[in-house]
C-alpha cells in the first residue's frame, strides 16, 4: 500500500505542461464558438427570452436575469471569458468568471439540459485551480517571471480521471433492456434516414447493432486504450471517429470536440510539445517534485471531489423504479443519449365549490417548454406551482390542481405518468425522497 509521502511525490512530481496549455487554448476557443453558435441559431432567445416563465433547477428560482438585454450581455461575458482563457489573458479571473457564469446558465434552465453543460462546469473548476496560463499566454508576456514549462502531475491527472469516469458510467448506463434492444437507436435513425451518405446506413439492421454494442464497448474501453502506450493512437483515432459521427448525426454542439480535446492529457507531454510547441525548450527540472505546504489540502480535496464524482451517478439506485421513466437521479449521472420520451399532459383546476377553471398550457409556456414538462416530473411540479400562483393572483384562493399525463418511453405505448388524483396545490417537492405521485 502506498504511503502518504509516496502519494504526494506522485501527485506533485513535475511534468511538462504542454498538454495542459494546449487544452486551455482549445477549451477557450470551444467556449467562444459555443456562445457564438447560441447567438447565431437563436438558442439564447428560445431558451431565455421567449419563455414567459423560466424552469430553473428547484431552489434556484431566484437566479434570473432582469431583461433580454441582460441575457445577451451575460452570454457576451461568457464569450469574452472564453477568449481570455484561450489567450491566457487575466486567466485566473477569466476561468473563475466563466465557471460561475456557466454554472448560472446551467441552473437557470432545465429545458435544454445536456451532460456537456455539466461537464463544462467541472472542467471550468479544474482550469480555475491549475496553472494552464504559465506558457504561451498573454499573462506571461505581461509578466515574463511567471513563465513555467512544468506543472504538478495532479494538474494533468484530474482531467484523465474525469474522462475515465464520464466514459465508464456512460458505458454502464447503456446496459439496460431498451438500449440493448435498439429502441432509441431505431427512433433516432428512422428520423435521419434522409441524411446523405449515412442515411442508407441508418436503416441497416447490422449497422444499428454495431452502434448499439459499439457504443457500449467504446465507452468502456476508450480510457484503457488511451492509457496504454501501444494502443493510444488507436484510441485517439477511434475517439475522433466516434465523436465526429455523433456531431454529424446528432448535432450536439461542441461536446464531441471537447471530448477529442481531452484526449490530449493521455499523450506524453513531450509529444504535444514536439507537435504544437516546437520552439518550447524541453523542461529542465531543478527538482523532480514540487515543494508545497498545501500538499495535504490538495490531496484531501482531490479525494473528496472524486469520491463525490464516483457516488453521484449512482444516486438513482436510492429511488425505486427505472431512472429512465421517473427521471429521479438522471441528471449529472452521465446518462448520455440513452432514451427518448414523448408525452401529453393537461392541467385541471377546480375550486372548493366545484367550479372548473380552464387551464391552457400555451398561455404559460412555449411549445418547447411544454414538450419538456410533459416528460419530466420535476418540471410538471414546477409548472403546477406557476399555474397555481397565477390562479391565486386572479382571486382563486382555494383551488386544487390536477394533472392528466401520459408518456411514451422509447417508442412504447403511452402510459399514465402522474397520479390524476394528486392535488398539486398540496404537494411539496422533496429532492431526496421518491415522489409518490409518479406512477410506475
VEXDREN-2710 file (C-alpha; in Angstrom, 1 decimal):
% VEXDREN-2710
k/r/px/py/pz
1/UNK/0.0/0.0/0.0
2/UNK/1.3/3.4/-0.9
3/UNK/2.3/5.7/1.9
4/UNK/1.0/9.3/2.0
5/UNK/4.6/10.5/1.2
6/UNK/4.6/8.3/-1.9
7/UNK/1.2/9.7/-3.0
8/UNK/2.5/13.2/-2.5
9/UNK/5.6/12.5/-4.6
10/UNK/3.5/11.1/-7.4
11/UNK/0.9/13.9/-7.4
12/UNK/3.4/16.7/-7.1
13/UNK/6.0/15.3/-9.5
14/UNK/7.0/17.9/-12.2
15/UNK/5.7/17.1/-15.6
16/UNK/5.8/19.1/-18.9
17/UNK/2.8/21.4/-19.1
18/UNK/2.4/21.3/-22.9
19/UNK/-0.8/19.2/-22.8
20/UNK/-2.4/21.4/-20.2
21/UNK/-1.5/24.6/-22.1
22/UNK/-2.8/23.3/-25.4
23/UNK/-6.1/22.1/-23.8
24/UNK/-6.5/25.6/-22.3
25/UNK/-6.3/27.1/-25.8
26/UNK/-8.8/24.6/-27.3
27/UNK/-11.2/24.9/-24.3
28/UNK/-11.3/28.7/-24.5
29/UNK/-11.9/28.5/-28.3
30/UNK/-14.7/26.0/-27.9
31/UNK/-16.4/28.2/-25.3
32/UNK/-16.2/31.2/-27.6
33/UNK/-17.6/29.2/-30.5
34/UNK/-20.4/27.7/-28.3
35/UNK/-21.6/31.1/-27.4
36/UNK/-21.3/32.4/-31.0
37/UNK/-23.5/29.4/-32.1
38/UNK/-26.0/30.2/-29.3
39/UNK/-26.4/33.7/-30.6
40/UNK/-26.4/32.7/-34.3
41/UNK/-29.0/29.9/-34.0
42/UNK/-31.4/31.9/-31.8
43/UNK/-30.8/29.4/-28.9
44/UNK/-30.4/32.2/-26.4
45/UNK/-33.7/33.8/-27.4
46/UNK/-35.5/30.5/-27.5
47/UNK/-34.2/29.5/-24.0
48/UNK/-34.1/32.7/-22.0
49/UNK/-36.1/35.4/-23.8
50/UNK/-39.1/33.8/-25.4
51/UNK/-40.5/32.0/-22.3
52/UNK/-42.9/33.8/-20.0
53/UNK/-41.8/31.6/-17.2
54/UNK/-38.4/30.0/-16.5
55/UNK/-38.0/26.4/-15.4
56/UNK/-34.7/26.6/-13.3
57/UNK/-33.4/23.9/-11.0
58/UNK/-35.6/23.7/-8.0
59/UNK/-34.3/26.1/-5.3
60/UNK/-32.7/28.5/-7.8
61/UNK/-35.9/30.3/-8.8
62/UNK/-34.2/33.5/-7.6
63/UNK/-31.5/33.2/-10.2
64/UNK/-32.9/35.2/-13.1
65/UNK/-31.9/37.9/-15.5
66/UNK/-34.0/41.1/-15.5
67/UNK/-34.3/41.7/-19.2
68/UNK/-33.5/40.3/-22.7
69/UNK/-30.6/42.8/-22.9
70/UNK/-29.2/41.4/-19.6
71/UNK/-29.4/37.9/-21.1
72/UNK/-27.4/38.9/-24.2
73/UNK/-24.8/40.8/-22.1
74/UNK/-24.5/37.8/-19.8
75/UNK/-23.7/35.5/-22.7
76/UNK/-21.4/38.1/-24.2
77/UNK/-19.4/38.0/-20.9
78/UNK/-19.1/34.2/-21.3
79/UNK/-17.7/34.7/-24.8
80/UNK/-15.2/37.2/-23.5
81/UNK/-14.2/34.8/-20.8
82/UNK/-13.7/32.1/-23.3
83/UNK/-11.4/34.3/-25.4
84/UNK/-9.4/35.3/-22.3
85/UNK/-9.0/31.7/-21.4
86/UNK/-7.8/30.8/-24.9
87/UNK/-5.3/33.7/-24.9
88/UNK/-4.3/33.3/-21.3
89/UNK/-5.2/36.9/-20.5
90/UNK/-6.2/37.6/-16.9
91/UNK/-6.5/33.8/-16.9
92/UNK/-7.5/33.2/-13.3
93/UNK/-10.2/35.9/-13.3
94/UNK/-11.4/34.6/-16.7
95/UNK/-11.7/30.9/-15.6
96/UNK/-13.5/31.8/-12.3
97/UNK/-15.8/34.2/-14.1
98/UNK/-16.6/31.6/-16.8
99/UNK/-17.2/28.8/-14.3
100/UNK/-19.7/30.9/-12.3
101/UNK/-21.4/32.4/-15.3
102/UNK/-21.8/29.0/-17.0
103/UNK/-23.0/27.5/-13.7
104/UNK/-25.6/30.2/-13.6
105/UNK/-26.8/29.3/-17.2
106/UNK/-26.9/25.6/-16.1
107/UNK/-29.1/26.4/-13.1
108/UNK/-31.4/28.9/-14.7
109/UNK/-32.9/26.5/-17.2
110/UNK/-33.5/22.7/-17.5
111/UNK/-35.4/22.5/-20.8
112/UNK/-32.1/22.2/-22.7
113/UNK/-30.3/20.1/-20.1
114/UNK/-27.3/18.4/-21.6
115/UNK/-24.5/16.4/-20.0
116/UNK/-21.8/18.6/-21.6
117/UNK/-23.2/21.7/-19.9
118/UNK/-22.5/19.9/-16.6
119/UNK/-19.1/18.7/-17.8
120/UNK/-18.1/22.3/-18.7
121/UNK/-18.7/23.4/-15.1
122/UNK/-16.4/20.7/-13.8
123/UNK/-13.7/21.5/-16.4
124/UNK/-14.0/25.2/-15.6
125/UNK/-13.4/24.4/-11.9
126/UNK/-10.3/22.4/-12.9
127/UNK/-8.9/25.2/-15.0
128/UNK/-9.6/27.7/-12.3
129/UNK/-7.1/25.9/-10.0
130/UNK/-4.4/24.7/-12.4
131/UNK/-1.6/26.9/-13.8
132/UNK/-2.5/26.5/-17.5
133/UNK/-1.5/30.1/-18.3
134/UNK/2.2/29.7/-17.4
135/UNK/3.2/29.2/-21.1
136/UNK/2.0/30.6/-24.4
137/UNK/-0.2/33.2/-22.8
138/UNK/-0.6/36.9/-22.7
139/UNK/-0.2/36.8/-19.0
140/UNK/3.3/35.5/-19.5
141/UNK/4.0/38.3/-22.0
142/UNK/2.8/40.8/-19.4
143/UNK/4.9/39.2/-16.7
144/UNK/7.7/37.0/-18.0
145/UNK/8.6/36.0/-14.5
146/UNK/5.6/33.7/-14.4
147/UNK/6.8/31.6/-17.3
148/UNK/7.0/27.9/-16.4
149/UNK/7.5/24.7/-18.5
150/UNK/6.1/22.3/-15.9
151/UNK/3.2/21.7/-13.6
152/UNK/2.5/19.2/-10.8
153/UNK/1.3/15.8/-12.1
154/UNK/-2.1/16.2/-10.4
155/UNK/-3.0/19.1/-12.7
156/UNK/-3.0/16.7/-15.6
157/UNK/-4.2/13.6/-13.8
158/UNK/-7.5/15.1/-12.7
159/UNK/-8.6/15.6/-16.4
160/UNK/-7.7/11.9/-17.2
161/UNK/-9.7/10.7/-14.2
162/UNK/-12.7/12.8/-15.1
163/UNK/-12.7/11.5/-18.7
164/UNK/-12.5/7.9/-17.4
165/UNK/-15.5/8.5/-15.1
166/UNK/-17.6/10.0/-17.8
167/UNK/-17.0/7.2/-20.3
168/UNK/-17.2/4.4/-17.8
169/UNK/-20.6/5.5/-16.4
170/UNK/-21.8/6.2/-19.9
171/UNK/-21.0/2.6/-20.8
172/UNK/-22.6/1.0/-17.7
173/UNK/-25.8/3.1/-18.2
174/UNK/-26.3/1.5/-21.7
175/UNK/-26.7/-1.9/-20.1
176/UNK/-30.4/-1.7/-19.9
177/UNK/-33.0/-3.6/-22.0
178/UNK/-34.3/-0.9/-24.3
179/UNK/-30.8/0.2/-25.3
180/UNK/-29.8/-3.4/-26.0
181/UNK/-33.0/-3.9/-28.0
182/UNK/-32.1/-0.9/-30.1
183/UNK/-35.4/1.0/-29.4
184/UNK/-34.0/4.6/-29.0
185/UNK/-31.5/4.0/-31.9
186/UNK/-34.4/2.9/-34.1
187/UNK/-36.3/6.1/-33.4
188/UNK/-33.3/8.4/-34.0
189/UNK/-32.1/6.6/-37.1
190/UNK/-35.5/6.4/-38.7
191/UNK/-35.8/10.2/-38.3
192/UNK/-32.4/10.6/-40.1
193/UNK/-32.9/8.2/-43.0
194/UNK/-32.8/11.2/-45.4
195/UNK/-29.2/12.1/-44.5
196/UNK/-26.8/11.9/-47.4
197/UNK/-24.2/9.1/-47.2
198/UNK/-25.1/8.0/-43.7
199/UNK/-28.9/7.8/-44.3
200/UNK/-28.9/4.4/-46.1
201/UNK/-26.7/3.0/-43.3
202/UNK/-29.1/4.1/-40.6
203/UNK/-31.8/1.8/-42.0
204/UNK/-29.5/-1.3/-41.9
205/UNK/-30.0/-3.7/-39.1
206/UNK/-26.3/-4.7/-38.9
207/UNK/-25.3/-1.0/-38.6
208/UNK/-27.8/-0.4/-35.8
209/UNK/-26.5/-3.4/-33.9
210/UNK/-22.9/-2.2/-34.5
211/UNK/-23.8/1.2/-33.0
212/UNK/-25.6/-0.4/-30.0
213/UNK/-22.8/-2.6/-29.0
214/UNK/-20.0/-0.4/-30.4
215/UNK/-21.2/2.4/-28.1
216/UNK/-21.0/0.2/-25.0
217/UNK/-17.6/-1.1/-25.8
218/UNK/-16.2/2.2/-27.0
219/UNK/-17.3/4.0/-23.7
220/UNK/-15.9/1.1/-21.6
221/UNK/-12.6/0.6/-23.4
222/UNK/-11.6/4.1/-24.6
223/UNK/-9.9/5.1/-21.4
224/UNK/-7.7/2.0/-21.1
225/UNK/-6.9/2.3/-24.8
226/UNK/-5.7/5.9/-24.3
227/UNK/-3.8/5.0/-21.1
228/UNK/-1.8/2.2/-22.7
229/UNK/1.1/3.4/-24.9
230/UNK/0.7/0.7/-27.5
231/UNK/-3.0/1.4/-28.2
232/UNK/-3.0/5.2/-27.6
233/UNK/-3.0/6.2/-31.2
234/UNK/-5.8/3.6/-32.0
235/UNK/-7.8/5.0/-29.1
236/UNK/-7.3/8.5/-30.4
237/UNK/-8.4/7.6/-33.9
238/UNK/-11.5/5.8/-32.5
239/UNK/-12.3/8.8/-30.3
240/UNK/-12.2/11.1/-33.3
241/UNK/-14.3/8.8/-35.5
242/UNK/-16.9/8.3/-32.7
243/UNK/-17.2/12.0/-31.8
244/UNK/-17.3/13.3/-35.3
245/UNK/-20.0/10.7/-36.1
246/UNK/-22.0/11.9/-33.1
247/UNK/-21.5/15.5/-34.1
248/UNK/-22.8/14.9/-37.7
249/UNK/-25.6/12.6/-36.6
250/UNK/-27.0/14.3/-33.5
251/UNK/-25.8/18.0/-33.8
252/UNK/-24.9/18.2/-30.1
253/UNK/-22.8/21.3/-30.2
254/UNK/-19.2/21.4/-29.1
255/UNK/-19.3/18.4/-26.8
256/UNK/-17.8/15.9/-29.3
257/UNK/-14.8/18.2/-30.0
258/UNK/-14.4/18.9/-26.3
259/UNK/-14.0/15.1/-25.7
260/UNK/-11.5/14.9/-28.5
261/UNK/-9.5/17.8/-26.9
262/UNK/-9.5/16.0/-23.6
263/UNK/-7.5/13.1/-25.1
264/UNK/-4.5/15.4/-25.1
265/UNK/-4.0/14.6/-21.5
266/UNK/-3.3/10.9/-22.3
267/UNK/-0.4/11.6/-24.6
268/UNK/3.1/12.2/-23.3
269/UNK/3.6/16.0/-22.9
270/UNK/6.8/15.7/-24.9
271/UNK/4.8/14.5/-27.9
272/UNK/2.5/17.5/-27.5
273/UNK/5.4/19.9/-27.2
274/UNK/7.2/18.5/-30.4
275/UNK/4.0/18.8/-32.5
276/UNK/2.4/22.1/-31.2
277/UNK/5.2/24.0/-29.4
278/UNK/8.3/23.3/-31.4
279/UNK/10.1/26.4/-30.1
280/UNK/9.4/25.4/-26.5
281/UNK/12.5/24.2/-24.8
282/UNK/12.4/20.8/-23.0
283/UNK/11.5/21.2/-19.4
284/UNK/14.5/21.5/-17.1
285/UNK/13.8/20.2/-13.6
286/UNK/15.7/21.7/-10.8
287/UNK/14.0/19.2/-8.6
288/UNK/11.7/16.4/-9.6
289/UNK/9.0/17.2/-7.1
290/UNK/7.3/20.5/-6.3
291/UNK/7.6/21.6/-2.7
292/UNK/4.3/22.8/-1.4
293/UNK/2.9/23.4/2.0
294/UNK/-0.6/22.7/0.6
295/UNK/0.0/19.0/-0.3
296/UNK/-2.3/17.6/2.3
297/UNK/-5.0/20.1/1.4
298/UNK/-4.8/19.4/-2.3
299/UNK/-4.7/15.6/-1.7
300/UNK/-7.8/15.8/0.6
301/UNK/-9.6/18.0/-1.9
302/UNK/-8.9/15.5/-4.8
303/UNK/-10.1/12.5/-2.7
304/UNK/-13.3/14.4/-1.7
305/UNK/-14.0/15.5/-5.2
306/UNK/-13.6/12.2/-6.9
307/UNK/-15.5/10.4/-4.2
308/UNK/-18.4/12.6/-4.9
309/UNK/-18.0/12.0/-8.6
310/UNK/-17.9/8.3/-8.1
311/UNK/-21.1/8.3/-5.9
312/UNK/-23.2/11.0/-7.6
313/UNK/-24.1/9.0/-10.7
314/UNK/-25.3/6.1/-8.5
315/UNK/-27.8/8.1/-6.5
316/UNK/-30.7/6.9/-8.8
317/UNK/-30.4/3.5/-7.1
318/UNK/-31.8/5.1/-4.0
319/UNK/-35.1/5.7/-5.7
320/UNK/-37.5/2.9/-6.7
321/UNK/-38.4/2.4/-10.3
322/UNK/-36.5/3.0/-13.5
323/UNK/-34.5/6.2/-13.7
324/UNK/-35.3/6.4/-17.4
325/UNK/-39.0/6.6/-16.5
326/UNK/-39.0/8.6/-13.2
327/UNK/-36.0/10.8/-14.1
328/UNK/-35.1/10.7/-10.4
329/UNK/-31.3/10.8/-10.3
330/UNK/-31.0/11.1/-14.1
331/UNK/-29.1/14.4/-14.2
332/UNK/-25.3/14.5/-13.5
333/UNK/-25.1/10.7/-14.0
334/UNK/-23.6/10.6/-17.5
335/UNK/-26.7/9.0/-19.0
336/UNK/-25.9/10.3/-22.4
337/UNK/-28.2/9.7/-25.4
338/UNK/-29.9/6.7/-23.9
339/UNK/-33.6/7.1/-24.2
340/UNK/-36.3/9.2/-25.9
341/UNK/-39.5/10.2/-24.3
342/UNK/-42.6/11.9/-25.5
343/UNK/-45.8/12.7/-23.7
344/UNK/-49.0/14.7/-23.4
345/UNK/-50.5/16.4/-20.4
346/UNK/-53.1/18.7/-19.3
347/UNK/-53.9/20.6/-16.1
348/UNK/-57.3/20.8/-14.5
349/UNK/-58.1/23.4/-11.8
350/UNK/-61.1/23.1/-9.5
351/UNK/-62.3/25.5/-6.8
352/UNK/-63.7/24.3/-3.4
353/UNK/-67.3/24.7/-4.7
354/UNK/-66.6/22.5/-7.7
355/UNK/-66.1/25.2/-10.4
356/UNK/-63.7/24.0/-13.2
357/UNK/-61.2/26.6/-14.3
358/UNK/-59.8/26.1/-17.8
359/UNK/-56.0/25.9/-18.0
360/UNK/-54.2/26.4/-21.3
361/UNK/-50.6/25.5/-21.1
362/UNK/-49.7/27.6/-24.1
363/UNK/-50.8/30.7/-22.0
364/UNK/-47.8/30.0/-19.7
365/UNK/-45.2/28.1/-21.6
366/UNK/-43.6/27.8/-25.1
367/UNK/-44.1/24.7/-27.2
368/UNK/-40.5/23.6/-26.4
369/UNK/-41.1/24.0/-22.6
370/UNK/-44.4/22.1/-22.9
371/UNK/-42.6/19.1/-24.5
372/UNK/-40.0/19.1/-21.8
373/UNK/-42.6/19.5/-19.0
374/UNK/-44.6/16.5/-20.3
375/UNK/-41.8/14.0/-19.7
376/UNK/-40.2/15.4/-16.5
377/UNK/-41.7/15.1/-13.1
378/UNK/-39.9/18.0/-11.5
379/UNK/-40.9/20.3/-14.3
380/UNK/-44.5/19.1/-14.0
381/UNK/-44.4/20.1/-10.4
382/UNK/-42.8/23.5/-11.2
383/UNK/-45.4/24.1/-13.9
384/UNK/-48.2/23.4/-11.4
385/UNK/-46.8/25.9/-9.0
386/UNK/-46.5/28.6/-11.7
387/UNK/-50.2/28.0/-12.7
388/UNK/-51.3/28.0/-9.1
389/UNK/-49.6/31.3/-8.4
390/UNK/-51.3/32.8/-11.4
391/UNK/-54.7/31.5/-10.4
392/UNK/-54.4/32.8/-6.9
393/UNK/-53.4/36.2/-8.2
394/UNK/-56.7/36.2/-10.1
395/UNK/-58.6/35.6/-6.9
396/UNK/-58.9/31.8/-6.8
397/UNK/-57.5/31.4/-3.3
398/UNK/-58.9/27.9/-2.6
399/UNK/-58.1/25.9/-5.7
400/UNK/-57.0/22.3/-6.4
401/UNK/-54.8/21.5/-9.4
402/UNK/-54.7/18.0/-11.0
403/UNK/-52.6/16.7/-13.9
404/UNK/-53.6/14.2/-16.6
405/UNK/-50.3/12.9/-18.1
406/UNK/-49.3/10.1/-20.4
407/UNK/-45.7/9.3/-21.5
408/UNK/-44.2/7.0/-24.1
409/UNK/-40.7/5.7/-23.4
410/UNK/-38.5/4.7/-26.3
411/UNK/-41.4/4.4/-28.7
412/UNK/-43.5/2.3/-26.3
413/UNK/-47.3/2.8/-25.7
414/UNK/-48.5/5.8/-23.8
415/UNK/-48.7/5.0/-20.1
416/UNK/-50.1/7.1/-17.2
417/UNK/-47.3/9.1/-15.8
418/UNK/-48.8/11.1/-12.9
419/UNK/-51.4/10.2/-10.4
420/UNK/-54.6/12.0/-11.7
421/UNK/-55.9/12.2/-8.1
422/UNK/-52.8/14.1/-6.8
423/UNK/-53.6/17.7/-5.9
424/UNK/-50.5/19.7/-6.7
425/UNK/-51.7/22.5/-4.5
426/UNK/-50.8/20.4/-1.5
427/UNK/-47.6/18.7/-2.9
428/UNK/-44.2/19.9/-1.8
429/UNK/-41.0/18.9/-3.6
430/UNK/-38.6/16.6/-1.8
431/UNK/-35.3/16.2/-3.5
432/UNK/-34.2/13.2/-1.6
433/UNK/-37.4/11.2/-1.5
434/UNK/-39.4/9.4/-4.1
435/UNK/-42.3/11.4/-5.5
436/UNK/-45.2/9.1/-4.8
437/UNK/-47.4/10.8/-7.4
438/UNK/-45.2/9.4/-10.2
439/UNK/-46.8/6.3/-11.5
440/UNK/-44.6/3.2/-12.3
END
